[in-house]
């Protein structure tokens, strides 16, 4: 999306509503109703650029806020809410010369076209958004291109497109797919509905073991409490390959003993780093598996990350490439070109009971959709030029990398996610290039390269977090680390203007994150306030707790931090982080 000030206007007179939207668009704030009132009360006085813009005094009364009229906001989806700080903008007119306390931003004669720039920017942004939507609608008329052996047939796809909207025949389903011919008849996708541990184990061994990519999803009883046990909190596990779907109904297994609910092959597949498991909100699903079934899933892939990478690399809106989730229904319609059934009655069903035919069809379609969305997104990603790297597995807690750094767009519409794609495998000492997903220039950083080799282990018996305390950084190294941390803090604050994280906490996090060779006492000495070591630990944990997707971490190093806190404090204030490292913190 282009800079809001990059267009040239054509008209010297604009409507009040348009000007209010323009101001909101340039500032990233909502337009105040005072914009409309100040002019509409005197219809004979049309605003002109030569009158300037007046900012209301802070003590002036402010009327209740109206919804933003910014055209861009009407078309953006999945954006965070704007700030609710009151805006005090009013347009100056010829009758307000006596307002001595107000600041007037005068407009020079040669700059009279600037008033049109913001309005045209909003209009062009809305036009671009509408054009993109129309293009997507046009593309969805065609059968999606797929490299899979099992594909939707043109005939079945057209029937679904032409069916009455919101009828069963109009929705995407695994039943639309056909594979290679067998005895002259195209194969259909098979669904295995398993209600015992023995059947589950046999099906997994025979049809799913050895597959490198699996669609994955789970269902649970909608009103299940955390204490209700595994059968209510992980009622149904779904896995999908290209040619079949497995529905493993744990809630119907004739036992409540949790170890007997887990098929050995299921645990083996979920814990195999060579097998990629695909899904939407898959991290949350796998957290349930770990909590209730003792399955520690690895190599789990969040489809939302790949969706955002492909979509916004193509549109050059790199500030929208982040880790915000995109619903499976939306991704299905966008990439598979048919809507996914979203019937509330089925989705809110009691999954702890035997499934109806409708429930089986719904459950099978969810995991199977994930498999084919991944296939199509990978095809689209590899068609981009240059080709961006595939996002990391979600359990790696890594940022989404783009093909090339791009200039940040200062539209201030929302806080930007993943504005700092950091690599926890390296520190700034051995990484001479500083990158952000929102800038175009590479910033060379000259830092002392004396870093311990990767994988070096501290001597046994060394307290956690203090293993390198004997290695005191030089004054030059301290100065460089301090400078780089300040740069990161500045980048974060500019990219996330609504962020409320104190700068001293951000600095503590960035110094810790990029310099694993530094002990916490050394980091404390580098902070402006130089407080206690325990305070520095809390600073870092507070930042990670704010948004773990934006502030990644290494599990082992995070565990070391948590172990420096009293057990009660860690579990009370940082429970989510303790659980993120599998609760394997020792005190």
ROROVEX-84425 format. One record per residue (C-alpha): residue in one letter; z, x negated, y. Coordinates in pm, whole numbers. Each point is the difference from the previous one (the first is absolute). Example, Ala and Ser with C-alpha at 12.3 -4.5 7.8 and 13.67 -1.06 7.14 Angstrom:
BEGIN
+----+--------+--------+--------+
! aa !     c3 !     c1 !     c2 !
+----+--------+--------+--------+
!  a !    780 !  -1230 !   -450 !
!  s !    -66 !   -137 !    344 !
+----+--------+--------+--------+
//
This chain:
BEGIN
+----+--------+--------+--------+
! aa !     c3 !     c1 !     c2 !
+----+--------+--------+--------+
!  x !      0 !      0 !      0 !
!  x !   -100 !   -150 !    333 !
!  x !    234 !    -84 !    284 !
!  x !     80 !    309 !    206 !
!  x !   -122 !   -178 !    316 !
!  x !   -334 !   -120 !   -135 !
!  x !   -218 !    295 !    109 !
!  x !   -158 !     73 !    337 !
!  x !     35 !    349 !    148 !
!  x !   -271 !    208 !    161 !
!  x !    184 !    258 !    212 !
!  x !    232 !    -49 !    295 !
!  x !    181 !    335 !    -45 !
!  x !    197 !     92 !   -310 !
!  x !    209 !    296 !   -111 !
!  x !    378 !    -10 !     10 !
!  x !     24 !     39 !   -378 !
!  x !   -244 !   -284 !    -59 !
!  x !    186 !   -229 !    239 !
!  x !    329 !     80 !   -171 !
!  x !   -155 !    -87 !   -334 !
!  x !   -144 !   -319 !    144 !
!  x !    336 !   -117 !    127 !
!  x !    156 !     80 !   -336 !
!  x !   -277 !   -187 !   -178 !
!  x !     36 !   -314 !    211 !
!  x !    377 !    -12 !    -18 !
!  x !     56 !    123 !   -354 !
!  x !    232 !    270 !    136 !
!  x !    -23 !    376 !     11 !
!  x !   -141 !    161 !    309 !
!  x !    267 !    167 !    209 !
!  x !    -39 !    364 !     97 !
!  x !     67 !   -115 !    356 !
!  x !   -356 !   -131 !      1 !
!  x !   -130 !    350 !    -30 !
!  x !    255 !    161 !    230 !
!  x !    -51 !   -236 !    291 !
!  x !   -364 !     97 !     34 !
!  x !    -27 !    348 !   -147 !
!  x !    251 !    131 !    255 !
!  x !   -252 !    -82 !    275 !
!  x !   -341 !     77 !   -145 !
!  x !   -176 !    -72 !    327 !
!  x !    108 !   -363 !     -4 !
!  x !   -213 !   -184 !   -255 !
!  x !    130 !   -341 !    -97 !
!  x !   -215 !   -297 !     99 !
!  x !     34 !   -365 !   -109 !
!  x !     64 !   -107 !    359 !
!  x !    328 !    194 !     -5 !
!  x !    149 !   -239 !   -254 !
!  x !    257 !     59 !   -272 !
!  x !    371 !     55 !     71 !
!  x !    278 !    -73 !   -246 !
!  x !    294 !    240 !     31 !
!  x !    334 !   -139 !     96 !
!  x !    235 !    -37 !   -298 !
!  x !    247 !    241 !    160 !
!  x !   -255 !    276 !     41 !
!  x !     40 !    300 !   -231 !
!  x !   -229 !      7 !   -299 !
!  x !   -135 !    314 !   -163 !
!  x !     -4 !     50 !   -379 !
!  x !   -274 !   -191 !   -174 !
!  x !   -321 !    165 !   -119 !
!  x !   -196 !   -117 !   -298 !
!  x !   -227 !   -292 !     76 !
!  x !   -349 !    100 !    101 !
!  x !   -146 !   -333 !    -95 !
!  x !   -317 !     66 !   -191 !
!  x !     46 !   -300 !   -221 !
!  x !    338 !    125 !   -120 !
!  x !   -158 !    324 !   -114 !
!  x !   -222 !   -189 !   -243 !
!  x !    226 !   -283 !   -117 !
!  x !    180 !     62 !   -330 !
!  x !    305 !   -166 !   -154 !
!  x !    106 !   -152 !    333 !
!  x !    362 !    -42 !     95 !
!  x !    145 !    225 !    269 !
!  x !    -32 !   -107 !    362 !
!  x !    309 !    -88 !    197 !
!  x !    187 !    296 !    145 !
!  x !     97 !   -186 !    317 !
!  x !    -82 !    219 !    296 !
!  x !   -307 !   -100 !    198 !
!  x !     15 !     55 !    373 !
!  x !   -362 !    -20 !    103 !
!  x !   -137 !    223 !    278 !
!  x !   -329 !    -25 !    182 !
!  x !     19 !    -87 !    369 !
!  x !   -159 !    236 !    253 !
!  x !    -47 !      2 !    372 !
!  x !    317 !    203 !     63 !
!  x !    249 !   -247 !   -156 !
!  x !     -6 !   -272 !    263 !
!  x !    365 !     71 !     82 !
!  x !    124 !   -100 !   -347 !
!  x !    145 !   -332 !    114 !
!  x !    179 !    -84 !   -326 !
!  x !   -308 !     23 !   -218 !
!  x !   -225 !   -293 !    -85 !
!  x !   -367 !     66 !     67 !
!  x !   -266 !   -182 !   -198 !
!  x !   -289 !      1 !    245 !
!  x !   -358 !    -23 !   -113 !
!  x !   -237 !   -229 !    184 !
!  x !   -341 !    149 !     92 !
!  x !   -183 !   -239 !   -228 !
!  x !    218 !    117 !   -291 !
!  x !    -61 !    374 !     26 !
!  x !   -176 !      8 !   -336 !
!  x !    317 !   -109 !   -181 !
!  x !    139 !    352 !     -2 !
!  x !   -289 !    110 !   -217 !
!  x !     41 !   -281 !   -249 !
!  x !    308 !    140 !   -172 !
!  x !   -140 !    352 !    -21 !
!  x !   -328 !   -118 !   -144 !
!  x !    196 !   -223 !   -237 !
!  x !    186 !    301 !   -137 !
!  x !   -318 !    203 !    -24 !
!  x !   -188 !   -280 !   -173 !
!  x !    290 !    -63 !   -238 !
!  x !      2 !    367 !    -93 !
!  x !   -377 !     -5 !    -39 !
!  x !     16 !   -305 !   -227 !
!  x !    271 !    162 !   -210 !
!  x !   -201 !    320 !    -30 !
!  x !   -314 !   -194 !    -89 !
!  x !    189 !   -186 !   -271 !
!  x !    137 !    324 !   -142 !
!  x !   -348 !    153 !     -2 !
!  x !   -135 !   -309 !   -175 !
!  x !    274 !     22 !   -264 !
!  x !    -73 !    369 !    -53 !
!  x !   -368 !    -84 !    -42 !
!  x !     80 !   -277 !   -249 !
!  x !    221 !    234 !   -204 !
!  x !   -300 !    218 !    -73 !
!  x !   -129 !   -264 !   -240 !
!  x !    129 !   -107 !   -338 !
!  x !    226 !   -305 !     48 !
!  x !   -145 !   -331 !   -116 !
!  x !    195 !   -144 !   -293 !
!  x !    -34 !   -294 !   -239 !
!  x !    210 !    171 !   -267 !
!  x !   -138 !     96 !   -338 !
!  x !    151 !    346 !     45 !
!  x !   -146 !    176 !    303 !
!  x !    -24 !    343 !    153 !
!  x !   -335 !    149 !    -89 !
!  x !   -224 !    122 !    281 !
!  x !     -9 !    347 !   -151 !
!  x !    379 !     41 !    -26 !
!  x !     52 !   -154 !    343 !
!  x !   -245 !    246 !    161 !
!  x !    163 !    295 !   -173 !
!  x !    338 !   -103 !    142 !
!  x !   -150 !    -45 !    347 !
!  x !   -162 !    342 !     -9 !
!  x !    302 !    181 !   -144 !
!  x !    207 !    233 !    214 !
!  x !    250 !   -216 !    196 !
!  x !    355 !    -11 !   -138 !
!  x !   -103 !    139 !   -336 !
!  x !     68 !   -206 !   -317 !
!  x !   -369 !    -88 !    -30 !
!  x !     -7 !   -157 !    349 !
!  x !    259 !   -273 !    -66 !
!  x !    -41 !   -354 !   -129 !
!  x !    106 !    -38 !   -362 !
!  x !    -24 !   -242 !   -290 !
!  x !   -203 !    269 !   -177 !
!  x !   -299 !    -80 !    227 !
!  x !    -45 !   -344 !   -158 !
!  x !   -228 !    -94 !   -287 !
!  x !    -35 !   -325 !   -190 !
!  x !   -261 !   -154 !   -232 !
!  x !   -171 !    223 !   -255 !
!  x !    153 !     40 !   -343 !
!  x !   -229 !    166 !   -252 !
!  x !   -218 !    106 !    291 !
!  x !    287 !    163 !    192 !
!  x !    168 !   -162 !    305 !
!  x !    363 !    -84 !    -63 !
!  x !    268 !    189 !    190 !
!  x !    326 !   -143 !    131 !
!  x !    270 !     46 !   -263 !
!  x !    356 !    104 !     86 !
!  x !    290 !    -94 !   -230 !
!  x !    310 !    217 !     51 !
!  x !    288 !   -175 !   -178 !
!  x !    339 !    169 !    -45 !
!  x !    180 !   -243 !   -232 !
!  x !     83 !   -368 !     12 !
!  x !   -197 !    -67 !   -320 !
!  x !   -319 !    165 !    131 !
!  x !     38 !   -178 !    333 !
!  x !     34 !   -341 !   -165 !
!  x !   -297 !     57 !   -231 !
!  x !   -225 !    124 !    284 !
!  x !     90 !   -288 !    230 !
!  x !    -60 !   -260 !   -269 !
!  x !   -330 !    148 !   -106 !
!  x !   -160 !     89 !    334 !
!  x !    181 !   -164 !    294 !
!  x !    132 !   -337 !   -116 !
!  x !   -232 !   -282 !    108 !
!  x !   -153 !    188 !    296 !
!  x !     11 !   -208 !    318 !
!  x !     -6 !    289 !    250 !
!  x !    184 !    332 !    -35 !
!  x !     37 !    303 !    225 !
!  x !    368 !     89 !     19 !
!  x !    221 !    284 !    122 !
!  x !    322 !    177 !    -90 !
!  x !    143 !    347 !     53 !
!  x !    360 !    116 !      9 !
!  x !    196 !    319 !     36 !
!  x !    -21 !     98 !    367 !
!  x !    369 !     81 !     36 !
!  x !    126 !   -289 !   -212 !
!  x !    309 !   -174 !    131 !
!  x !     36 !   -378 !    -26 !
!  x !    280 !     51 !   -253 !
!  x !   -200 !    242 !   -217 !
!  x !   -127 !   -273 !   -233 !
!  x !   -335 !   -141 !   -101 !
!  x !   -157 !    312 !   -152 !
!  x !     26 !    187 !    330 !
!  x !    -82 !   -296 !    226 !
!  x !   -289 !   -142 !   -206 !
!  x !   -121 !    309 !   -181 !
!  x !   -365 !    -93 !    -55 !
!  x !   -181 !   -335 !      0 !
!  x !   -378 !     -1 !     46 !
!  x !   -239 !   -286 !    -76 !
!  x !   -378 !      1 !     27 !
!  x !   -284 !   -222 !   -112 !
!  x !   -369 !     60 !     55 !
!  x !    -41 !    219 !   -307 !
!  x !    340 !    165 !    -56 !
!  x !    330 !    114 !    153 !
!  x !    342 !    -19 !   -162 !
!  x !    273 !    249 !     92 !
!  x !    332 !   -115 !   -140 !
!  x !    254 !    280 !     37 !
!  x !    333 !   -181 !    -16 !
!  x !    187 !    317 !     98 !
!  x !    -93 !    155 !   -337 !
!  x !    113 !   -294 !   -213 !
!  x !    278 !    129 !   -229 !
!  x !    266 !   -233 !    142 !
!  x !    191 !    -70 !    320 !
!  x !     75 !   -360 !    -96 !
!  x !   -201 !   -198 !    255 !
!  x !    -98 !   -298 !   -219 !
!  x !   -165 !    245 !   -241 !
!  x !   -213 !    147 !    281 !
!  x !   -192 !   -325 !     54 !
!  x !   -284 !    -83 !   -235 !
!  x !     -7 !   -379 !    -55 !
!  x !   -371 !    -16 !     84 !
!  x !     53 !    190 !    326 !
!  x !    261 !   -253 !    109 !
!  x !   -229 !   -283 !   -108 !
!  x !   -293 !    137 !    203 !
!  x !    204 !     66 !    315 !
!  x !    163 !   -345 !    -10 !
!  x !   -325 !   -186 !    -77 !
!  x !   -116 !   -197 !    309 !
!  x !   -356 !     -8 !   -139 !
!  x !    -32 !    381 !     13 !
!  x !    -56 !    161 !    341 !
!  x !    153 !    345 !     40 !
!  x !   -162 !    211 !    277 !
!  x !    141 !    289 !    200 !
!  x !    109 !    149 !    331 !
!  x !    367 !    -55 !     92 !
!  x !     16 !   -192 !   -325 !
!  x !    292 !   -218 !    115 !
!  x !    222 !    307 !     21 !
!  x !   -114 !    114 !   -344 !
!  x !     79 !   -337 !   -152 !
!  x !    340 !     -2 !    167 !
!  x !     78 !    313 !   -201 !
!  x !   -116 !   -173 !   -318 !
!  x !    231 !   -291 !     68 !
!  x !    297 !    214 !    101 !
!  x !    -14 !    254 !   -281 !
!  x !   -184 !   -175 !   -284 !
!  x !     66 !   -369 !     57 !
!  x !   -373 !    -81 !     35 !
!  x !    -66 !   -281 !    250 !
!  x !   -361 !     66 !     97 !
!  x !   -220 !   -279 !    135 !
!  x !   -361 !    -25 !    122 !
!  x !     13 !    345 !    159 !
!  x !   -280 !     72 !    247 !
!  x !     25 !    239 !    296 !
!  x !   -334 !    175 !     55 !
!  x !     89 !     81 !    362 !
!  x !    -16 !   -372 !     86 !
!  x !   -354 !    -39 !   -134 !
!  x !   -107 !    329 !    159 !
!  x !    113 !   -113 !    346 !
!  x !   -149 !   -346 !    -42 !
!  x !   -344 !    133 !    -93 !
!  x !    -10 !    290 !    245 !
!  x !    121 !   -180 !    309 !
!  x !   -178 !   -328 !    -66 !
!  x !   -321 !    200 !     -1 !
!  x !     89 !    178 !    327 !
!  x !    140 !   -322 !    155 !
!  x !    336 !    171 !     66 !
!  x !    205 !   -287 !   -134 !
!  x !    320 !    124 !    163 !
!  x !     -2 !    291 !   -249 !
!  x !     -1 !   -230 !   -303 !
!  x !    363 !     35 !   -101 !
!  x !    219 !    119 !   -286 !
!  x !     44 !    362 !    101 !
!  x !    -63 !    226 !   -298 !
!  x !   -308 !    221 !    -18 !
!  x !     29 !    302 !   -228 !
!  x !   -187 !     10 !   -328 !
!  x !   -159 !    329 !    108 !
!  x !   -146 !   -157 !    313 !
!  x !   -129 !   -306 !   -184 !
!  x !   -153 !    219 !   -271 !
!  x !   -193 !    210 !    250 !
!  x !   -114 !   -303 !    196 !
!  x !   -113 !   -218 !   -291 !
!  x !    -68 !    243 !   -284 !
!  x !   -153 !    258 !    239 !
!  x !    186 !    302 !   -136 !
!  x !    343 !    144 !     88 !
!  x !    293 !    -57 !   -234 !
!  x !    190 !    308 !   -110 !
!  x !    319 !     29 !    207 !
!  x !    139 !    326 !   -132 !
!  x !    366 !     18 !     86 !
!  x !     90 !    206 !   -307 !
!  x !   -118 !   -272 !   -235 !
!  x !    134 !   -294 !    198 !
!  x !    343 !    158 !     32 !
!  x !     13 !     88 !   -369 !
!  x !    289 !    -80 !   -228 !
!  x !   -143 !   -312 !   -163 !
!  x !    291 !    -14 !   -242 !
!  x !   -153 !    289 !   -198 !
!  x !   -308 !     13 !   -220 !
!  x !   -319 !    -14 !    207 !
!  x !   -246 !    281 !     44 !
!  x !   -375 !    -62 !    -15 !
!  x !    -11 !      4 !    381 !
!  x !    280 !   -256 !     23 !
!  x !   -170 !   -224 !   -255 !
!  x !   -325 !     11 !    199 !
!  x !    181 !    -79 !    324 !
!  x !    205 !   -285 !   -145 !
!  x !   -302 !   -155 !   -171 !
!  x !   -208 !     18 !    317 !
!  x !    258 !   -181 !    214 !
!  x !     10 !   -322 !   -200 !
!  x !   -372 !     14 !    -81 !
!  x !    -87 !     41 !    369 !
!  x !    188 !   -320 !     79 !
!  x !   -206 !   -192 !   -254 !
!  x !   -333 !    110 !    150 !
!  x !    111 !    -35 !    362 !
!  x !     79 !   -364 !    -73 !
!  x !   -341 !    -50 !   -159 !
!  x !   -183 !    144 !    302 !
!  x !    218 !   -180 !    256 !
!  x !    -64 !   -332 !   -174 !
!  x !   -374 !     66 !     16 !
!  x !     30 !     74 !    372 !
!  x !    219 !   -305 !     64 !
!  x !   -243 !   -236 !   -168 !
!  x !   -284 !    146 !    209 !
!  x !    173 !   -101 !    326 !
!  x !   -119 !   -311 !    181 !
!  x !    204 !   -214 !      1 !
!  x !    185 !    125 !   -305 !
!  x !    373 !     39 !     74 !
!  x !    244 !   -106 !   -273 !
!  x !    137 !    273 !   -223 !
!  x !    355 !     99 !    105 !
!  x !    285 !   -153 !   -198 !
!  x !    189 !    197 !   -260 !
!  x !    266 !    211 !    169 !
!  x !    284 !   -172 !   -185 !
!  x !    -95 !   -330 !    166 !
!  x !    107 !    128 !    346 !
!  x !   -296 !   -175 !    162 !
!  x !   -192 !    106 !    313 !
!  x !   -353 !    138 !    -14 !
!  x !   -242 !   -277 !     95 !
!  x !   -327 !     66 !    180 !
!  x !   -324 !   -195 !    -28 !
!  x !     17 !   -134 !    356 !
!  x !    262 !     17 !    277 !
!  x !   -104 !    248 !    267 !
!  x !    102 !     52 !    358 !
!  x !    292 !    235 !     48 !
!  x !    -80 !    335 !    156 !
!  x !    268 !     83 !    255 !
!  x !    -27 !    378 !    -15 !
!  x !    378 !     39 !    -54 !
!  x !    -56 !    313 !   -206 !
!  x !    258 !    -99 !   -259 !
!  x !    192 !   -299 !   -133 !
!  x !   -239 !   -214 !   -199 !
!  x !     88 !    -62 !   -361 !
!  x !    -57 !   -338 !   -167 !
!  x !    -71 !   -161 !    337 !
!  x !    129 !   -328 !   -142 !
!  x !   -154 !    -73 !   -340 !
!  x !    246 !   -261 !   -119 !
!  x !     -5 !   -206 !   -315 !
!  x !    345 !    -60 !   -147 !
!  x !   -143 !   -267 !   -228 !
!  x !    -29 !   -240 !    293 !
!  x !    186 !    -96 !    315 !
!  x !   -151 !    -82 !    337 !
!  x !     49 !   -366 !    -79 !
!  x !   -284 !      2 !   -253 !
!  x !   -202 !    285 !    158 !
!  x !   -169 !   -129 !    318 !
!  x !   -168 !    329 !     89 !
!  x !    185 !    300 !    139 !
!  x !   -174 !    331 !    -66 !
!  x !     62 !    362 !     83 !
!  x !   -210 !    298 !   -101 !
!  x !    -22 !     97 !    365 !
!  x !   -133 !   -313 !    174 !
!  x !   -326 !   -190 !      7 !
!  x !    109 !   -351 !     82 !
!  x !    155 !   -235 !   -249 !
!  x !    300 !   -178 !    146 !
!  x !     37 !   -355 !   -132 !
!  x !    361 !    -96 !    -61 !
!  x !     90 !   -365 !    -27 !
!  x !    323 !    -22 !   -198 !
!  x !    168 !   -271 !   -203 !
!  x !   -158 !     22 !   -349 !
!  x !    306 !   -132 !   -179 !
!  x !     69 !    296 !   -231 !
!  x !    153 !     -1 !   -347 !
!  x !   -260 !     60 !   -272 !
!  x !    -37 !    354 !   -132 !
!  x !    212 !     80 !   -298 !
!  x !    259 !   -272 !     76 !
!  x !    340 !    104 !   -126 !
!  x !    327 !    -74 !    183 !
!  x !    262 !   -205 !   -184 !
!  x !    214 !    207 !   -234 !
!  x !    322 !    119 !    155 !
!  x !   -143 !     20 !    352 !
!  x !    106 !    321 !    175 !
!  x !   -287 !    247 !     58 !
!  x !   -173 !    -46 !    333 !
!  x !    153 !   -347 !     54 !
!  x !   -214 !   -204 !   -235 !
!  x !   -178 !   -198 !    276 !
!  x !    285 !    -39 !    243 !
!  x !      3 !   -379 !    -39 !
!  x !   -354 !    -17 !    133 !
!  x !     54 !     37 !    372 !
!  x !   -318 !     89 !    192 !
!  x !    -97 !   -233 !    282 !
!  x !     15 !    113 !    361 !
!  x !   -380 !     16 !      9 !
!  x !     -8 !    216 !   -311 !
!  x !    265 !    229 !    147 !
!  x !   -199 !     34 !    320 !
!  x !   -318 !     85 !   -190 !
!  x !    174 !    253 !   -224 !
!  x !    162 !    158 !    304 !
!  x !   -335 !     23 !    182 !
!  x !   -181 !    153 !   -296 !
!  x !    275 !    257 !    -54 !
!  x !    -20 !    100 !    366 !
!  x !   -377 !     47 !    -38 !
!  x !     51 !    229 !   -298 !
!  x !    261 !    201 !    189 !
!  x !   -241 !     40 !    292 !
!  x !   -284 !    109 !   -229 !
!  x !    223 !    255 !   -171 !
!  x !    128 !    149 !    326 !
!  x !   -351 !     29 !    147 !
!  x !   -143 !    151 !   -317 !
!  x !    295 !    238 !    -41 !
!  x !    101 !    113 !    350 !
!  x !    228 !    270 !   -141 !
!  x !    194 !   -241 !   -219 !
!  x !    375 !      4 !     67 !
!  x !     87 !   -312 !   -201 !
!  x !    186 !   -249 !    225 !
!  x !   -187 !   -324 !     62 !
!  x !    282 !   -220 !   -129 !
!  x !    -17 !    180 !   -335 !
!  x !   -379 !    -37 !    -13 !
!  x !     29 !   -369 !     74 !
!  x !    257 !    -48 !   -276 !
!  x !   -232 !    173 !   -246 !
!  x !   -312 !   -199 !     94 !
!  x !    183 !   -334 !    -11 !
!  x !    146 !     90 !   -341 !
!  x !   -324 !    140 !   -139 !
!  x !   -225 !   -292 !     94 !
!  x !    244 !   -281 !    -69 !
!  x !    148 !     32 !   -349 !
!  x !    119 !   -361 !     21 !
!  x !    252 !     91 !    272 !
!  x !    352 !    106 !    -92 !
!  x !    155 !    299 !    173 !
!  x !    244 !   -218 !    204 !
!  x !   -300 !   -196 !    133 !
!  x !   -177 !    323 !     95 !
!  x !    317 !    119 !    174 !
!  x !      5 !   -316 !    212 !
!  x !   -356 !     70 !    116 !
!  x !     74 !    352 !    124 !
!  x !     86 !     54 !    368 !
!  x !    337 !    168 !    -67 !
!  x !    106 !   -247 !   -277 !
!  x !    231 !    251 !   -166 !
!  x !    157 !    -15 !   -345 !
!  x !   -208 !    -69 !   -310 !
!  x !     83 !    345 !   -135 !
!  x !   -142 !    150 !    322 !
!  x !   -330 !   -182 !    -53 !
!  x !    -16 !    135 !   -354 !
!  x !     50 !    353 !    132 !
!  x !   -266 !    -55 !    270 !
!  x !   -259 !    -85 !   -266 !
!  x !     99 !    285 !   -230 !
!  x !     -5 !    248 !    290 !
!  x !   -361 !    -92 !     78 !
!  x !   -115 !     31 !   -362 !
!  x !    185 !    332 !    -32 !
!  x !   -191 !    134 !    300 !
!  x !   -335 !    -15 !   -179 !
!  x !    -41 !   -210 !   -314 !
!  x !   -378 !     56 !      6 !
!  x !    -28 !   -161 !    344 !
!  x !    259 !   -270 !    -65 !
!  x !    -72 !   -134 !   -351 !
!  x !    243 !   -214 !   -194 !
!  x !     37 !   -212 !   -310 !
!  x !    226 !    166 !   -257 !
!  x !    190 !   -317 !    -90 !
!  x !     69 !    -92 !    362 !
!  x !    103 !    357 !     82 !
!  x !    240 !     -8 !   -294 !
!  x !    155 !   -321 !    139 !
!  x !     58 !    170 !    335 !
!  x !    163 !    303 !   -158 !
!  x !    230 !   -218 !   -207 !
!  x !    147 !   -145 !    321 !
!  x !    134 !    343 !     96 !
!  x !    308 !    169 !   -142 !
!  x !   -104 !    226 !   -285 !
!  x !    124 !    313 !    176 !
!  x !   -198 !    -79 !    316 !
!  x !   -319 !    -74 !   -191 !
!  x !     10 !    321 !   -202 !
!  x !    108 !    216 !    293 !
!  x !   -233 !   -126 !    273 !
!  x !   -287 !   -156 !   -195 !
!  x !    -11 !    204 !   -321 !
!  x !   -379 !     37 !     15 !
!  x !    -45 !   -377 !     17 !
!  x !    244 !    -58 !   -285 !
!  x !   -202 !    245 !   -208 !
!  x !   -323 !   -170 !    110 !
!  x !    110 !   -317 !   -180 !
!  x !     79 !    209 !   -308 !
!  x !    370 !      0 !     78 !
!  x !     23 !   -352 !   -146 !
!  x !    232 !   -127 !    272 !
!  x !    306 !   -186 !   -122 !
!  x !    325 !    -32 !    190 !
+----+--------+--------+--------+
//
